[in-house]
Amino acid sequence: MPAVTGDANCRAASAELTDGAQIHDLAWWKENGLATKSFPRTDWYLFPTLVARGLRFELPYQERLKRVGAELGRRLHEHDMRWWDKQLEEYQALPIWKDFAAPWVAAVTVAGGQPRDYPFWLLTARSMQYAWGGNVGMQLIKEVADNIAGHRGVIINTRTAESLGIGDGDAVEIATPQRAVRGRAVLRQGIRPDTLLLIGQFDHWATPFAKDFGVPSLNTLATMSLDLTDATGSGADIVRVKIAKTEEKAA
Amino acid sequence: MTRWAMIADLRRCVGCQTCTAACRHANATPPGVQWRRVLDMEFGEYPDVQRAFVPVGCQHCDDPPCMDVCPTKATKKRADGIVTIDYDLCIGCAYCAVACPYQARYKTEKALFAYGQPTVSEAKRQDDAQLAVATKCTFCVERIDAGIEKGQQPGVDPEATPACVNSCIANALTFGDLDDPHSNVSQLLAENQHFRMHEELGTGPGFYYLWDKAVAAGSRVQPTPTGGARP
């Protein structure tokens, strides 16, 4: 930093900190190193108490999360509310490894299916072209979005599709034990063999133009379930599904 | 002399389609007619796979095959390298669309609108001269010519630069004069490895693709995405 600029910065900073009472130049700071100003004890918050009792600050995520979970659990149990107990277990300081897939696989059984019959992870993704969907009624946006793979159907790994007899553009049915949607297969290399991707969530759109897209949505297949709801009150957009080629007219 | 050319940096293009939308707006082309398109391509097989977004369109060739097959001389090449179509001379035979190895040409038989009936804007901008004739990317030649008349520099001054280049959010597209060794495009070609599409056909495209930094003299020869090799 040039000396002239440094000198100006020193003067400005010291003036600001003292409301103009003290204006120190670079030479002053070089000689003194630091300056102090009074800070009311009432502004110290809990620090004096922490020092007096020999305490330290709690770790923001680890300890605070565990404490909040314990506090929340006590408040709920005081009112005999037990339906959040499973989620309360997630308020952990240092979570151990857990089987993330298990809740979704178990959900298949709860829905009356056999997990082995629903081997795919169906995911969704935001579309760069549609962003939050406010432009979904514009023909130009659909036209350019369709240039990007996946906007016309469900993305499936090429080799997986071949093993199922599904070709690019074929009509397919994606199903859970409870529901099914139909669309067209988009074969790509850049996706895991056990994963399917449906971009966008437009099958419930009722406004002109967008209501006629004819592209299936993960939302239709996803189940609202407390078992799949995490401690944040949210859940991942994941569904265990099966996929098969279907008759052409149905797409 | 001047040789207008475009460069697409494949390391920078994110496939957002803004250039395609900007081109359609600037040139009022009908639905589905994308003079500037961006392909969504994959290379390799899972799990060793790469994705590339590749802007395409008329390559404004040195030796354009579309011009040679035109029975009415509607397609011409200007001294500055821009390939043009005279809609008054074009009879819509589409020989050029077949001859073009870049699939850059379109032909629209009847007026098309985004929602069936024309919007106010579409009605105002509808150009019947572009019906039943060949159309393609013009490098926004009207902007270039008007800009030069005003003393502006195409590729530098936005008003004189193709709409797709102006709109690019990633600075992936560059336009400039190849004959000027100090121009933006000449500098980019000097500093980077590049290729042109279907170089083997001898069309001499005025559209270059950058894909990596230049290799220092004496370094190992690296393969290009098209299978050829460049030092």
Interface residues (C-beta under 8 A of the other chain):
Chain A: M128 Q129 M138 Q139 L140 I141 E143 V144 A145 N147 I148 A149 N157 T158 R159 R188 Q189 G190 I191 R192 P193 P208 F209
Chain B: V14 G15 C16 Q17 T20 A21 R24 H25 P31 G32 Q34 R37 V38 L39 D40 E42 G44 E45 Y46 V49 R51 A114 Y115
